[in-house]
Amino acid sequence: MNSTRFFNLFVFCFVLFNLILFSISPLNFQSHFRENQFISSAYSLISSYHRGIARFSFYTKSNILFHTSLFEINDEGDFERVSLVPLKIEKFNNLLYEIINKRFDTIRLAILTGHLKNEGDFVCENFDYKKDISYLHVVGPILSDGEMALVLDRAKNEEGARRMMVGEKTLYLYSISCLRANEREVLL
Amino acid sequence: MRRRNSLNVQRLLFILSVVFIIIFHFEKLLNIKTYYLYFSTTPFSYQVSRLLLYGLFLTLGISMFSEKRIFLFLGLVLSSILNLQFNYGADVFIFNLTLFLAFIGNSSKDDFLKSCGYLLMLSHLTVIYIYNGVNKLTDSIWLNGKVIEFYLTPKIGFLQGVELDVGIARFISLSVVVLQFSILLIWFKKCRKLIAILFILKHSFIAFFLHPFFGVVCVLTHFHVYFYKGNAFKDTLKGLEKS
């Protein structure tokens, strides 16, 4: 086998491999495949080199669903979205929180306070969701609007606990997600 | 003559795409301190991001004047390891476009790598739109037009007295879903141009009303589809056999 053929074969394998990973990795965000180790590994592998690989599975409609959920829980009236990426902050039980994104089976929340203990349980119980530590981001202390927007946007793409500096403030980001307990329908 | 014109257009499109990718990343360089807040926590990574961006501009810049794909692949690697925040959906498409261009290259001759580039392009677009279409199809808020209403109502506020009809909003929503599933037709040469034009119109609309960066990068990608005349899968296999 000459070197060109070997090179072409290598490229072809890479292309096919890439296509397979690219095709199945968004399934990682669908409820039926959430526990699937193969899909999860495929997602991890391709997201290690493909920028923003999963963004297209974060379809923006979910943000509206999210705020609708808040409306259902709080019964406070209509919610107005403030931008394409939700940066809506609401108050509930003296907590400021924001739902960053919601997929078919998972919601993501950012709790904007530094005084929470056992954040995951609190959120999951109040929202009737089961706890699964991976996606909830807790930040604090009080930030300016600009800082808040930055933190929230960062939190969407960040997994795992992490510390970061914003100006002179130190923020701690934690990730927890709440799996939907009983596939509750969102009421409009 | 016609082939030469077509190649010139493709080359122009290549240059435009690379320039746009540079502009997209240049915005990051301008606002690197803002982006820095998202991701990096040490001055080291801050400086590294800057260096990576400079490297990206250099490699992409050279690729516009060189037929060697190595510069595009280097640019691809640099943008892959760039440790800055994603700019919503635009980043996915920018990375995709860089990936496609790295394979397609700046050369006028058709070869194996070019076929691979178009194979990647058509496949990625298909995957993206099908997933997105399924998401929209299973979303009652999308299907009843509320999302379109939400986005468009403030945008047409300057047209005093004109209101977005619910029926129109629903029609637009449904049309988008149908269009997204019709992406499968780009695999057929006869339908490719029509589908590409429809997507160009859709994304031009997005560029105008919602996200300029996202809209423009999608328009550029679909222009590549529009001017592609081959059969990606067959050509790739043929190229492999020939070698």
Interface residues (C-beta under 8 A of the other chain):
Chain A: N2 T4 R5 N8 L9 V11 F12 V15 N18 L19 F22 S23 P26 Y49 H50 R51 G52 I53 R55 F56 S57 Y59 T60 K61 S62 I64 L65 T68 R81 L84 V85 F104 E147 L150 V151 D153 R154 N157 R163 M164 M165 V166 L188
Chain B: T34 L37 Y38 F39 T41 S79 S80 L82 Q85 F86 Y88 G89 D91 V92 I94 F95 F112 L113 C116 L119 L120 S123 H124 V127 I128 Y131 N132 N135 K136 T138 D139 S140 I141 W142 K146 V147 F150 Y151 L210 H211 T236 G239 L240 S243
